[in-house]
Structures are given as structure tokens and as C-alpha cells.
């Protein structure tokens, strides 16, 4: 069984959308898929796949009100089974260590080809531990500055969590990490490769364990909500940062363009891969699913990971051309009129103009305040 944790540094980047549609795509390929909602405290994955709010969930299981096997529910999609989270039970986001270990053991023994874990956003220890169940978890990011930064910070926290899990508590390496935790400035500027060199000198045994695990750790990136082929540069920037500062060789799974049909599919409570299989978004998901299927028996070496990034530009340009054709089709079919498209553009232009005016007003106030300050 291949475990696929899906995480993000921040919310709103399409993590649940990818998890649900990836499950459907893998199910259509004949693979038995378990899709688990681990966004505990904000569980809504059932809405994305059109499931009714289930009676049994991870929350009721942890409360002792259900058996784990009762949580595994069939869906309307071939070979796809759903495990619901729970947003109704207070404190569920802060799992006890015993609860987390229990869930991990159960997940690792699931009878499926793929187990997709839709994780919550952020860097809570439970989220990091679930992400580290696989050496090839998926990080979903958008091309905005905040999303890419938070994505990088998520991976940084994952590496530190992996490091802590690799060191024994009484080891010199562990003691060094504890010392560094008290120095926030140093932690922010820390290079993992440089830290590893220091650890090798004071505790070579611990360093060897961590280095071995890092060689197996190859998280994968999906850049979502892309509007322009130039946005693929953000994927390269994340990769360079991960390589230089974290010692991670990030694999690139694909680019997903923003697609207005997703909102329509969500309102219809259907995955986009079911609602409109030929949409740009659906085709991107199927392409990602194909790469995952191929990775079942392939160990990615350096050359192959490099190839995954060089393919990003080609995929982005192809999808962008298709997206423009798709907009023309929408207009031609009457799904959206030229006037509606024009109104949308006008609305966006108005919002941009208002923001420019607000920025100008604030700048004027700042200049005035600064000049009055200098007079005093």
C-alpha cells in the first residue's frame, strides 16, 4: 500500500480538492483507494466528494463510539472508500500521543492500494507526523508569495520533525536541537546541511541515522491555482530553497490551472473529475495520478527528479493554451456570455483601481506624518 499524505503550509490552496479528485482518478485506474479526512477540527472533505455527513467518523472512533472498520464507507465512485473526520468534537485537533499512534497503526494496516490522507493546514506536530508516514508526501501550494513561503516553512518543520524522530533523547544531537530551539533568530537562519555537518562532528551515530532517512525523503510538489505559465517559476524557487537550505530534493508532480468549473462542480457536490472529466483541472489531476501510478515500482533518482521539473514548463504552456480555448468554448456554448466575461473583467479592474487609490491615500498620510515628525 502506498500512503499519500496531502498537506499545505496554509489553507485555501486546494488541498482537499486535489485529495478527492486524485482518489477518484486512482479509483478509475482500478486501484482500491481509501480517502481519509484528517483535517480534524475543520473536516469538510465529504462535501467535496458529495457524501452525506457520516454518522461514524474519526471523531466518534476516538470517543469510543465506533469501531475503525465502521468508518470505512463506500462512495459513489469506483474503488473509492471514505473515512470521515469530525468537526463537531472539541479538542480533536490536539490528538493525544496514544490516539495518534493508534491511528497511525490502523492507517498502516489498511487493506488498500492507496491511502490518501487529506491533512489540515499548518505545522501542528500531529500533521507533521502524519505527513512523515510516507517519504513521498504531497505538498500543495499556490503561486502567491504567502503560499509558497508557507509551503517552504511546512517542509522545514517536517525536516526538523524528522530530525527529532531520528535522535535519541539522551544523545548529543538531541541536546543540540534543544539548545537551538531557545534561539529563534538562529533557527530562522539555519541551514540543515550546515547543521548536519556540526552533528556529524559531535554525534556521528545520530547523524548517520538522520542522513539515511533524509536520503529516502523526497516530498512532491503540486502547484495549484495557476493563472499564467510564468507562475511555474515559483515551483523552481521552492525547489532551490529546499535544496539549499533544507537538503531536500523536491519532486515536481505537476501544475494545476485555476478552473471556474471547479466552483460549479463543488456546488453540485461532485468532484470535478466526475462533473467534467475533460476540463483543464481534471486533465491535470489525471496526469498527476499517472505519475503516482508509475512511481509505485520506480525509485526516483536525481536525473528523474530533474526531469520532473523540466516538464513543468511544457505542461504549463500546454494547459494555458487549452485554458484559453476552454474560455472560448464557454462563450461559444452559452455557458458564459461575452458580456458576463466583460463584467467580470470590469469588476476586477474596479477592485484594482480602488486598491490603488487606498494605497495612494495611505502613502500620502505616511508622507505627511513623516514630515510633521521631522518638523517636531
Secondary structure, DSSP 8 states (H G I E B T S, - for coil): -EEEEEE-SSSSSSHHHHHHHHHHHHHHTT--EEEEEE-TTS--HHHHTT----SS-HHHHHTTSS-HHHH-EE-SSTTEEEE---SSSTTTTS--HHHHHHHHHHHHT-SSSEEEEEE-SS--HHHHHHHTTSTT-EEEEESSHHHHHHHHHHHHHHHHHHHHHHS-TTSHHHHHHHHHHT-HHHHHT--HHHHHHHHHHH-HHHHHHHHHHHHH---EEEEEEE-SGGGHHHHHHHHHHIIIII----EEEEEEE--THHHHHHHTTS-HHHH-TTSHHHHHHHHHHHHHHHTTS----HHHHHHHHHHHHHHHHHHHHHHHHHHHHHHHHTSS-HHHHHHHHHHHHHHHHHHHHHHHHHHHHHHHHHHHHHH-
